[in-house]
Amino acid sequence: MKNQALSMNKLPITVVMLTLNEEFHLGDAIDNVKDWAEEIIIIDSLSTDRTVDIALDKGVKIIQRAFTNFGDQWNFALKNLPIKTKWTLKMDPDERLTEEVKRDIARICKQNEAFTAYEVSFRLWFMGKPLKVRLKNIVRLWQTGKVTFTEVLVNEHIETEGDVGKIKGFIEHYDIRDMHQWVEKQNVYTTMEAIRILNKLSLAAKPNFFGSRRERTMFIKKIFYQIPFRYQLLWLHRFFVRGAWRSGSNGFYWASARVIVAKMVEYKYKEGLITGRLPEVASSNKTGKPDIRVEYYD
């Protein structure tokens, strides 16, 4: 009965998603929130698969805009989308809100909350199984018009001057269809990260060992490739400190895969130094032409 009541009374929330060739995840992502949120808006980066078809079939508003970087795309969304609801929720197509998260967001919307934005945790999945690993304190819900995004190539984050609260529960982060798709996804991410390093572009936050949790993370990221035994230390951190050991062999594989990602970044960066050329983004990230059925923004 509680779930039925929740679906009958949509919340004053606009869910915004960025997509590029997300036909595998998008249908389920829309179904996860369509009876719960007042509106869903998708900004598609010129997909070549059925992403636009799925959005239109499900009656979701979708526009298209060529992708430059995540920060730019999200700031475009904040400035240009016709969001009329009090709250905005950032969601990726490979994420699913749990019932606990939905209930707590409903509570937030119905009360006179003092917070400008809200953080939530994520449970990671790998090789089709949930890991006993959490990504914590990531801002995903905010009062419309009261946040901005950092203008960075990858790993953008939300900046707000107001107080930040916490949402109870966690979001399921499915991330990948299979390991083949994982390799393609990481190939794109590591190329973009190598380009960031080669071009000396900004990190997602100011590196500061004595600052906030995010600033400490950026400090470690800045010096990571100067640390002796960095890959052994990274694996130990992922497996023991982050708690992947509790997931058995799957946790072992995940920790090892995260080391592979870090190595890919370093090798592409070193290749750029040797050849004097920036690496090219993987072909799986190629985009198509604007779809005449939806609005296109330059």
Order of alpha helices (4+ residues) and beta strands (2+ residues): alpha-beta-alpha-beta-alpha-beta-alpha-beta-beta-alpha-beta-beta-beta-beta-beta-alpha-alpha-alpha-alpha-beta
